Amino acid sequence: MLRPEPVVLGALDRLLPRVARLPRPLQAVVLRPVLQSVLAAPIRAGRFDFLGGRRIRIEITDLGIGWNLRVQAGRLELDARETADVRVAAAWRDLLMLASRHEDPDALFFRRRLSIDGDTELGLAVKNLIDGLDAQELPAPVWSALRRLGEEAARQS
């Protein structure tokens, strides 16, 4: 039986570099509501309160893009400024495996496939947030897709 995950990952390998070339405002129009929806429950539960208005920069190294995230008054804010309190950077497939729990952040870090720069205490808190996100806090279809795609990415790496 043909599994869709390898096909989807291949399509993402071709599509994401094109998306990364879109103007930042257009990227934000799509990314902000998706992240706000996916992270709504953890934000409501106070899981991002430790940020205290500070910014986390997520960089997708193989796509050459990065976004700063912060939670302010219960809302996710997104900007492309370069300055942030902590920077987390990895290739898109590594971030996928990290988000889907098919790869441990410490293992990626020690294999030099994940870098964390800046406020080390905040970086550790971000790592702990990633480790501690509960699947029940994410929409079921999102978690299911993440798990399946992350498993395939891990299989291919």
VEXLUM-212808 format. One record per residue (C-alpha): residue number from 1; residue in one letter; x, y, z. Coordinates in steps of 0.001 Angstrom, whole numbers, plus 500000, padded with zeros to 6 digits. Layout:
N
  nr rest      x      y      z
 NUM    A      X      Y      Z
...
//
This chain:
157
  nr rest      x      y      z
   1    M 500000 500000 500000
   2    L 501318 503426 499038
   3    R 501960 505662 502025
   4    P 501368 509398 501485
   5    E 504044 510630 503907
   6    P 507060 510242 501554
   7    V 505132 512001 498796
   8    V 504112 514841 501122
   9    L 507676 515295 502405
  10    G 508986 515369 498834
  11    A 506364 517946 497893
  12    L 507315 520047 500932
  13    D 510991 519827 499928
  14    R 510018 521439 496608
  15    L 507365 523853 497928
  16    L 508964 525322 501056
  17    P 511922 526999 499285
  18    R 509403 528772 497044
  19    V 507300 529825 500038
  20    A 510456 531147 501734
  21    R 510956 533533 498784
  22    L 507526 535121 499232
  23    P 507518 538642 500690
  24    R 507566 538618 504507
  25    P 504184 540353 504867
  26    L 502577 537646 502733
  27    Q 504295 534908 504758
  28    A 502975 536534 507941
  29    V 499409 536648 506592
  30    V 499479 532850 506359
  31    L 501761 531959 509272
  32    R 500252 534123 512043
  33    P 496707 532661 512007
  34    V 498029 529106 511590
  35    L 500337 529428 514607
  36    Q 497678 531260 516620
  37    S 495234 528422 515957
  38    V 497681 525566 516539
  39    L 499107 527112 519719
  40    A 495844 528538 521089
  41    A 495385 525949 523863
  42    P 498989 526096 525170
  43    I 498844 529906 525094
  44    R 495534 529913 527018
  45    A 496988 527416 529487
  46    G 499830 529841 530214
  47    R 502543 527609 528763
  48    F 504169 530660 527104
  49    D 503932 532956 530133
  50    F 507602 532358 530951
  51    L 508467 534541 527952
  52    G 507279 537662 529719
  53    G 507141 539541 526408
  54    R 510582 538363 525295
  55    R 511118 537149 521729
  56    I 512116 533706 520493
  57    R 513622 533644 517014
  58    I 512958 530465 515041
  59    E 515233 530149 512026
  60    I 514826 527529 509358
  61    T 518405 527347 508183
  62    D 517966 525441 504942
  63    L 515230 527838 503828
  64    G 517046 530988 504933
  65    I 514083 532383 506855
  66    G 513417 533291 510450
  67    W 510611 534701 512528
  68    N 510442 536138 516010
  69    L 507621 534903 518215
  70    R 506346 536346 521433
  71    V 503148 536114 523381
  72    Q 501735 539406 524572
  73    A 498406 539673 526406
  74    G 497471 536127 525386
  75    R 498099 536708 521677
  76    L 500874 535388 519517
  77    E 502885 538124 517831
  78    L 505107 537461 514864
  79    D 507773 539683 513330
  80    A 510832 539253 511139
  81    R 513209 541550 513056
  82    E 516665 540153 513583
  83    T 516925 540847 517303
  84    A 515476 538369 519747
  85    D 516341 537172 523228
  86    V 517058 533634 522082
  87    R 517546 532070 518659
  88    V 516649 528473 517827
  89    A 517871 527333 514410
  90    A 517692 524082 512461
  91    A 516751 522696 509052
  92    W 513014 522330 508419
  93    R 513036 518525 508632
  94    D 514904 518645 511948
  95    L 512339 521107 513304
  96    L 509592 518776 512069
  97    M 511169 515815 513855
  98    L 511581 517937 516975
  99    A 507965 519127 516935
 100    S 506681 515603 516339
 101    R 508868 514158 519119
 102    H 510729 511881 516750
 103    E 513951 513600 517697
 104    D 515221 514823 521032
 105    P 516421 518450 521202
 106    D 519537 517428 523129
 107    A 520447 514837 520490
 108    L 519985 517377 517678
 109    F 522002 519943 519620
 110    F 524941 517600 520263
 111    R 524922 516483 516611
 112    R 525097 520197 515668
 113    R 521803 520077 513812
 114    L 520090 522415 516293
 115    S 521602 525616 517576
 116    I 520390 527752 520434
 117    D 522020 531164 520910
 118    G 521369 534099 523191
 119    D 519785 533988 526630
 120    T 520718 530451 527687
 121    E 518197 530357 530520
 122    L 515410 531332 528139
 123    G 516752 528818 525590
 124    L 516518 526061 528204
 125    A 512958 527137 529020
 126    V 512088 526985 525303
 127    K 513623 523493 525079
 128    N 511578 522423 528104
 129    L 508431 523894 526530
 130    I 509038 521885 523363
 131    D 509715 518740 525405
 132    G 506628 519298 527532
 133    L 504003 520214 524951
 134    D 501128 517832 525371
 135    A 499578 516318 522256
 136    Q 496130 517022 523741
 137    E 496948 520751 523632
 138    L 497209 520654 519842
 139    P 494351 520117 517395
 140    A 494105 516355 516741
 141    P 494525 516604 512938
 142    V 497639 518758 513383
 143    W 499189 516360 515890
 144    S 498379 513343 513722
 145    A 499946 514927 510629
 146    L 502996 516054 512615
 147    R 503527 512569 514040
 148    R 503226 510819 510690
 149    L 505401 513294 508784
 150    G 507969 513438 511592
 151    E 508167 509657 511653
 152    E 508820 509587 507906
 153    A 511425 512368 508166
 154    A 513183 510395 510911
 155    R 513049 507262 508789
 156    Q 514674 509142 505875
 157    S 517394 510883 507901
//
